[in-house]
Amino acid sequence: MFSLEVQNLSACYGKDLVVSDVSFSLSQGEMLAVIGPNGSGKSTLLKAILGFKTPTAGSVLINGLPPQKAIKQFKGDIAYLPQQHQINNLLPLTAYDIVAQGFKARKSWGQSLNSEEKDKILHALEKVQLVDFKEELFSHLSGGQRQRILLALALANQPKLLFLDEPTNALDYASIESIYQILDKLRSQQVGILIISHDISTIVSTSDKIAVLMQKMHYYGIPSQLPEDIIHHVFGSHIKIIPNDPNCKECSLDHHS
């Protein structure tokens, strides 16, 4: 079973220490949310986990290997959806074309997709409920649909671990709900999911574990046991915890960090 182990990790942004002594774990079939306000070190943490940034201390093991070795050895088993995509909307790329990039990037110039890869592309589009839009231009899709297509790109190789950096940023509530429904289904299919977010409105009620980050780890555990004083300390005293379910704490939807 694939797993992620982060032990006493510290990392810098430039010369400034922005992540200090952070530890947590993630296994297949779990969803871990790392939350914190903007500038709290979340994206720096994710870059260190994926090997894009060298930690100043501590260790990261993905299935027992350091990030660079794990990504090289396991390839499609590890997927990452960054916060910003680099797709030029002036290019006449369809939804299918975007997802196909997950396979074409590894091929020689002019080499065609095989039947198995084509099936995986369609399967990924089915997972995000957009297979009927496969011939639509990416630039013509709504913001929520574009994000689901990019998620399909991350899912094309059927990963065991999925890393997401602010996947619902700037989306409307209906699109956010759709993304989380997809993630919940992936979790039931034994995909391990680490999601970075600054918005706790939905995340605490959809994750198995939650990590509250503001340079250091202020809380790591079950969302329903997240103390209200930690939320106030990290996000501000204006945050309201809505006690609509004794097993779930959820931030009011009008909060924006």
Secondary structure as the mmCIF struct_conf table of DSSP 4:
data_model
#
loop_
_struct_conf.conf_type_id
_struct_conf.id
_struct_conf.beg_label_comp_id
_struct_conf.beg_label_asym_id
_struct_conf.beg_label_seq_id
_struct_conf.end_label_comp_id
_struct_conf.end_label_asym_id
_struct_conf.end_label_seq_id
STRN STRN1 SER A 3 TYR A 13
TURN_TY1_P TURN_TY1_P1 GLY A 14 LYS A 15
STRN STRN2 ASP A 16 SER A 27
TURN_TY1_P TURN_TY1_P2 GLN A 28 GLY A 29
STRN STRN3 MET A 31 ILE A 35
TURN_TY1_P TURN_TY1_P3 ASN A 38 GLY A 39
BEND BEND1 SER A 40 GLY A 41
HELX_RH_AL_P HELX_RH_AL_P1 LYS A 42 ILE A 49
TURN_TY1_P TURN_TY1_P4 LEU A 50 GLY A 51
BEND BEND2 PHE A 52 LYS A 53
BEND BEND3 THR A 56 THR A 56
STRN STRN4 ALA A 57 ILE A 62
TURN_TY1_P TURN_TY1_P5 ASN A 63 GLY A 64
STRN STRN5 LEU A 65 LEU A 65
HELX_RH_AL_P HELX_RH_AL_P2 PRO A 67 PHE A 74
HELX_RH_3T_P HELX_RH_3T_P1 LYS A 75 ASP A 77
STRN STRN6 ILE A 78 LEU A 81
BEND BEND4 GLN A 83 GLN A 84
TURN_TY1_P TURN_TY1_P6 ASN A 89 LEU A 90
BEND BEND5 LEU A 91 LEU A 91
STRN STRN7 THR A 94 THR A 94
HELX_RH_AL_P HELX_RH_AL_P3 ALA A 95 LYS A 104
TURN_TY1_P TURN_TY1_P7 ALA A 105 ARG A 106
BEND BEND6 LYS A 107 LYS A 107
HELX_LH_PP_P HELX_LH_PP_P1 SER A 108 SER A 108
TURN_TY1_P TURN_TY1_P8 TRP A 109 GLY A 110
HELX_LH_PP_P HELX_LH_PP_P2 GLN A 111 ASN A 114
HELX_RH_AL_P HELX_RH_AL_P4 SER A 115 LYS A 127
TURN_TY1_P TURN_TY1_P9 VAL A 128 GLN A 129
HELX_RH_3T_P HELX_RH_3T_P2 VAL A 131 PHE A 133
TURN_TY1_P TURN_TY1_P10 LYS A 134 GLU A 135
BEND BEND7 GLU A 136 GLU A 136
STRN STRN8 LEU A 137 LEU A 137
HELX_RH_3T_P HELX_RH_3T_P3 PHE A 138 HIS A 140
BEND BEND8 LEU A 141 LEU A 141
HELX_RH_AL_P HELX_RH_AL_P5 GLY A 143 LEU A 155
TURN_TY1_P TURN_TY1_P11 ALA A 156 ASN A 157
BEND BEND9 LYS A 160 LYS A 160
STRN STRN9 LEU A 161 ASP A 165
BEND BEND10 GLU A 166 GLU A 166
TURN_TY1_P TURN_TY1_P12 PRO A 167 ALA A 170
HELX_RH_AL_P HELX_RH_AL_P6 TYR A 173 SER A 188
TURN_TY1_P TURN_TY1_P13 GLN A 189 GLN A 190
STRN STRN10 GLY A 192 SER A 197
BEND BEND11 HIS A 198 HIS A 198
HELX_RH_AL_P HELX_RH_AL_P7 ILE A 200 ILE A 203
TURN_TY1_P TURN_TY1_P14 VAL A 204 THR A 206
BEND BEND12 ASP A 208 ASP A 208
STRN STRN11 LYS A 209 LEU A 213
BEND BEND13 MET A 214 LYS A 216
STRN STRN12 MET A 217 GLY A 221
HELX_RH_3T_P HELX_RH_3T_P4 PRO A 223 GLN A 225
HELX_RH_AL_P HELX_RH_AL_P8 GLU A 228 PHE A 235
TURN_TY1_P TURN_TY1_P15 SER A 237 HIS A 238
STRN STRN13 ILE A 241 ASP A 245
TURN_TY1_P TURN_TY1_P16 PRO A 246 ASN A 247
STRN STRN14 CYS A 248 CYS A 251
TURN_TY1_P TURN_TY1_P17 LEU A 253 ASP A 254
#
